Amino acid sequence: MAETQHVLAMRMRSLRLGHIEEFDTSNPKEWNSYAS
């Protein structure tokens, strides 16, 4: 639970900063592993 909330918080922060696309492109495999 806590881990999921942490991932969601990071995702929301990335969206707010507008860096989510950059992160997605840099580490697609890593991002997918976190999203799963």
DSSP file (Angstrom, degrees, kcal/mol; ACC not computed):
  #  RESIDUE AA STRUCTURE BP1 BP2  ACC     N-H-->O    O-->H-N    N-H-->O    O-->H-N    TCO  KAPPA ALPHA  PHI   PSI    X-CA   Y-CA   Z-CA
    1    1 A M     >        0   0    0      0, 0.0     4,-2.5     0, 0.0     5,-0.2   0.000 360.0 360.0 360.0 -54.4    0.0    0.0    0.0
    2    2 A A  H  >  +     0   0    0      1,-0.2     4,-2.2     2,-0.2     5,-0.1   0.882 360.0  53.0 -60.1 -37.6    2.6    2.5    1.1
    3    3 A E  H  > S+     0   0    0      2,-0.2     4,-2.3     1,-0.2    -1,-0.2   0.920 108.9  48.9 -65.2 -42.5    4.7    1.6   -1.9
    4    4 A T  H  > S+     0   0    0      1,-0.2     4,-2.6     2,-0.2    -2,-0.2   0.922 110.7  50.2 -63.0 -43.9    1.8    2.3   -4.3
    5    5 A Q  H  X S+     0   0    0     -4,-2.5     4,-2.4     1,-0.2    -1,-0.2   0.884 109.7  51.8 -61.8 -38.2    1.1    5.6   -2.6
    6    6 A H  H  X S+     0   0    0     -4,-2.2     4,-2.3    -5,-0.2    -1,-0.2   0.919 110.2  48.1 -64.5 -43.5    4.7    6.6   -3.0
    7    7 A V  H  X S+     0   0    0     -4,-2.3     4,-2.5     1,-0.2    -2,-0.2   0.916 111.9  49.6 -63.1 -43.3    4.7    5.7   -6.7
    8    8 A L  H  X S+     0   0    0     -4,-2.6     4,-2.8     1,-0.2    -1,-0.2   0.901 109.9  51.3 -62.8 -40.6    1.5    7.7   -7.2
    9    9 A A  H  X S+     0   0    0     -4,-2.4     4,-2.4     1,-0.2    -1,-0.2   0.914 111.4  47.3 -62.9 -42.6    3.0   10.7   -5.4
   10   10 A M  H  X S+     0   0    0     -4,-2.3     4,-2.5     2,-0.2    -2,-0.2   0.898 112.4  50.2 -64.8 -39.9    6.1   10.5   -7.6
   11   11 A R  H  X S+     0   0    0     -4,-2.5     4,-2.5     2,-0.2    -2,-0.2   0.926 111.5  47.2 -65.4 -44.2    3.9   10.2  -10.7
   12   12 A M  H  X S+     0   0    0     -4,-2.8     4,-2.5     2,-0.2    -1,-0.2   0.900 112.4  50.5 -63.1 -40.6    1.8   13.2   -9.7
   13   13 A R  H  X S+     0   0    0     -4,-2.4     4,-2.1    -5,-0.2    -2,-0.2   0.913 110.7  49.2 -63.6 -42.2    4.9   15.2   -8.9
   14   14 A S  H  X>S+     0   0    0     -4,-2.5     5,-2.0     2,-0.2     4,-1.3   0.909 111.4  49.3 -63.5 -42.2    6.4   14.4  -12.3
   15   15 A L  H  <5S+     0   0    0     -4,-2.5     3,-0.2     1,-0.2    -2,-0.2   0.919 110.5  50.7 -62.0 -43.3    3.2   15.3  -14.1
   16   16 A R  H  <5S+     0   0    0     -4,-2.5    -1,-0.2     1,-0.2    -2,-0.2   0.877 113.7  44.3 -63.7 -37.8    3.1   18.6  -12.2
   17   17 A L  H  <5S-     0   0    0     -4,-2.1    -1,-0.2    -5,-0.2    -2,-0.2   0.669 108.7-126.4 -80.3 -16.8    6.7   19.4  -13.2
   18   18 A G  T  <5S+     0   0    0     -4,-1.3     4,-0.2    -3,-0.2    -3,-0.2   0.752  79.5 113.5  78.6  23.9    6.0   18.3  -16.7
   19   19 A H     >< +     0   0    0     -5,-2.0     4,-2.7    -6,-0.2     5,-0.2   0.378  40.7  97.0-106.4   2.3    9.0   15.9  -16.7
   20   20 A I  H  > S+     0   0    0     -6,-0.8     4,-2.8     1,-0.2     5,-0.2   0.896  85.2  48.8 -62.2 -39.9    6.9   12.6  -17.0
   21   21 A E  H  > S+     0   0    0      2,-0.2     4,-2.3     1,-0.2    -1,-0.2   0.915 112.0  49.0 -65.3 -41.5    7.4   12.4  -20.7
   22   22 A E  H  > S+     0   0    0     -4,-0.2     4,-2.0     2,-0.2    -2,-0.2   0.918 113.8  45.9 -63.4 -43.2   11.2   13.0  -20.4
   23   23 A F  H  X S+     0   0    0     -4,-2.7     4,-2.7     2,-0.2    -2,-0.2   0.912 111.1  53.3 -65.3 -42.5   11.4   10.3  -17.7
   24   24 A D  H  < S+     0   0    0     -4,-2.8    -2,-0.2    -5,-0.2    -1,-0.2   0.905 112.0  44.7 -58.9 -43.2    9.3    7.9  -19.7
   25   25 A T  H  < S+     0   0    0     -4,-2.3    -1,-0.2     1,-0.2    -2,-0.2   0.849 114.2  49.5 -71.2 -34.9   11.6    8.3  -22.7
   26   26 A S  H  < S+     0   0    0     -4,-2.0    -2,-0.2     1,-0.2    -1,-0.2   0.916 130.9  12.4 -72.7 -43.0   14.8    8.0  -20.7
   27   27 A N     X  +     0   0    0     -4,-2.7     4,-2.7    -5,-0.1    -1,-0.2  -0.524  67.3 157.1-136.2  67.8   13.8    4.9  -18.8
   28   28 A P  H  > S+     0   0    0      0, 0.0     4,-2.3     0, 0.0     5,-0.2   0.897  80.7  47.5 -61.5 -41.1   10.7    3.2  -20.3
   29   29 A K  H  > S+     0   0    0      2,-0.2     4,-2.1     1,-0.2     5,-0.2   0.928 113.7  47.3 -66.1 -44.0   11.5   -0.2  -18.9
   30   30 A E  H  > S+     0   0    0      1,-0.2     4,-1.7     2,-0.2    -1,-0.2   0.914 112.7  49.1 -64.0 -42.3   12.2    1.2  -15.4
   31   31 A W  H  X S+     0   0    0     -4,-2.7     4,-2.5     1,-0.2    -1,-0.2   0.908 109.7  52.1 -63.9 -41.4    9.0    3.2  -15.5
   32   32 A N  H  X S+     0   0    0     -4,-2.3     4,-1.9     1,-0.2    -1,-0.2   0.884 107.0  52.9 -62.6 -38.3    7.0    0.2  -16.6
   33   33 A S  H  < S+     0   0    0     -4,-2.1    -1,-0.2     1,-0.2    -2,-0.2   0.875 112.2  45.3 -65.8 -36.3    8.4   -1.9  -13.7
   34   34 A Y  H  < S+     0   0    0     -4,-1.7    -2,-0.2     1,-0.2    -1,-0.2   0.882 111.9  51.7 -71.9 -38.3    7.3    0.9  -11.3
   35   35 A A  H  <        0   0    0     -4,-2.5    -2,-0.2     1,-0.3    -1,-0.2   0.822 360.0 360.0 -69.2 -31.2    3.9    1.2  -12.9
   36   36 A S     <        0   0    0     -4,-1.9    -1,-0.3    -5,-0.2    -2,-0.1   0.507 360.0 360.0 -63.7 360.0    3.1   -2.5  -12.7
